[in-house]
């Protein structure tokens, strides 16, 4: 009887450690997807702003970086809070009802990305929100498949920052 209890305790410990690893992997995936999506869309929005404004010739690189950080804060906050909550909820539903249909996960995220435009009643924000949500979903599903293969994700984080530095240097 004592061996059975010890075995059950060890089994629970192994199960708890496994659950902690899964939670850490999920959080890592969500934060990496948040960072990459926020960086990419902040780069695009600030670059569009700089290209659109033709009045200033000097210090465009500094203006680009300034607008990048402004967009990064606002876009990042929306994705970090709203996007991660929605993605976690959809992922929970996916595990229950549509386990291997990753395209549906991405499509539902895109639909929830439209809410930002509906809230602010701006069609451009709706499309940007949908594109960001789809981008987030693609990155999240790609990492879901590849994080178990022990592939390195550092390059995935460095590429957007390298683009930021390159565009800043070019402008």
C-alpha positions in Angstrom: 0.0 0.0 0.0 2.9 2.3 0.8 4.5 1.7 -2.6 1.2 2.5 -4.3 1.0 5.9 -2.5 4.6 6.8 -3.3 4.0 5.8 -6.9 0.9 8.0 -7.1 2.8 10.9 -5.5 5.6 10.5 -8.0 3.0 10.3 -10.8 1.4 13.5 -9.7 4.7 15.3 -9.5 5.6 14.2 -13.0 2.1 15.3 -14.1 2.5 18.7 -12.4 5.9 19.2 -13.9 4.6 18.3 -17.3 1.7 20.8 -16.8 4.1 23.5 -15.8 6.2 22.9 -18.9 3.1 23.1 -21.1 2.0 26.4 -19.5 5.5 27.8 -19.9 5.5 26.8 -23.5 2.1 28.3 -24.1 3.1 31.6 -22.4 6.4 31.6 -24.4 4.5 31.1 -27.7 2.0 33.9 -26.9 4.6 36.4 -25.8 6.9 35.7 -28.8 3.9 36.0 -31.2 2.9 39.2 -29.4 6.3 40.7 -29.7 6.9 39.8 -33.3 3.4 40.9 -34.4 3.7 44.2 -32.5 7.1 44.9 -33.9 6.0 44.1 -37.5 2.9 46.2 -37.4 4.6 49.1 -35.6 7.2 49.1 -38.3 4.6 49.1 -41.1 2.4 51.8 -39.5 5.4 54.1 -38.7 6.9 53.6 -42.2 3.5 54.4 -43.8 3.3 57.5 -41.6 6.8 58.7 -42.6 6.2 58.0 -46.4 2.8 59.8 -46.2 4.2 62.9 -44.6 6.3 64.7 -47.4 6.7 68.0 -45.6 9.9 67.1 -43.6 13.1 66.1 -45.2 15.5 66.0 -42.2 15.5 63.6 -39.2 13.1 61.1 -40.9 15.0 58.3 -39.2 14.4 59.8 -35.8 10.8 60.5 -36.5 10.4 56.9 -37.8 11.8 55.5 -34.5 9.7 57.8 -32.5 6.5 56.8 -34.2 7.6 53.1 -34.0 7.8 53.3 -30.2 4.4 55.1 -30.0 2.8 52.5 -32.2 4.6 49.7 -30.3 3.1 50.9 -27.0 -0.4 51.1 -28.2 -0.5 48.1 -30.6 1.5 46.1 -28.1 -1.0 46.8 -25.3 -4.0 45.8 -27.5 -2.3 42.6 -28.6 -0.9 41.8 -25.2 -4.2 42.1 -23.3 -7.0 41.6 -25.8 -5.2 39.4 -28.4 -3.7 37.0 -25.9 -7.0 36.6 -24.0 -8.9 35.9 -27.2 -6.2 33.6 -28.5 -6.1 31.6 -25.2 -9.9 31.3 -25.3 -9.9 30.1 -28.9 -7.0 27.7 -28.3 -9.0 26.2 -25.4 -12.0 25.8 -27.7 -9.8 24.4 -30.4 -8.6 21.6 -28.1 -12.2 20.7 -27.3 -13.9 20.9 -30.6 -11.6 21.4 -33.6 -8.3 19.9 -32.6 -6.3 19.7 -35.9 -7.9 22.5 -37.8 -5.3 25.3 -37.4 -6.7 27.3 -40.3 -10.0 27.7 -38.3 -8.0 29.0 -35.3 -6.4 31.6 -37.6 -9.7 32.6 -39.2 -11.5 33.0 -35.9 -8.6 35.2 -34.6 -8.9 37.3 -37.8 -12.6 37.8 -37.1 -11.9 38.9 -33.6 -9.3 41.3 -34.9 -12.0 43.2 -36.7 -13.5 44.3 -33.3 -10.9 47.1 -33.0 -12.2 48.7 -36.1 -15.8 48.2 -35.1 -15.1 49.7 -31.7 -13.4 52.9 -33.2 -15.7 52.8 -36.2 -12.9 53.0 -38.7 -12.6 50.5 -41.6 -8.8 51.0 -41.8 -8.4 50.0 -38.2 -10.6 47.0 -38.8 -8.4 45.8 -41.6 -5.2 46.4 -39.7 -6.6 44.6 -36.6 -7.7 41.7 -38.8 -4.3 41.5 -40.5 -2.5 41.7 -37.1 -4.7 39.0 -35.7 -4.1 36.7 -38.7 -0.3 37.4 -38.5 -0.4 36.6 -34.8 -2.3 33.4 -35.5 0.1 32.2 -38.2 3.1 32.9 -35.9 1.5 31.2 -33.0 0.5 28.1 -35.0 4.0 27.9 -36.6 5.6 28.0 -33.2 3.1 25.5 -31.8 4.3 23.0 -34.4 8.0 23.9 -34.2 8.5 24.5 -30.4 8.3 20.8 -29.8 11.1 20.2 -32.3 13.6 22.3 -30.2 14.2 24.7 -33.0 15.8 28.0 -32.0 13.5 31.0 -31.9 16.2 33.7 -31.4 16.4 34.4 -35.1 12.7 34.9 -35.1 13.0 37.7 -32.5 16.1 39.3 -34.1 14.7 39.7 -37.6 12.1 42.5 -36.8 14.7 44.4 -34.7 17.2 44.1 -37.6 14.6 45.6 -39.9 14.0 48.4 -37.5 17.7 49.3 -37.3 18.1 49.0 -41.1 15.1 51.3 -41.9 16.3 53.8 -39.2 19.8 53.8 -40.8 18.3 54.1 -44.3 16.1 57.1 -43.4 
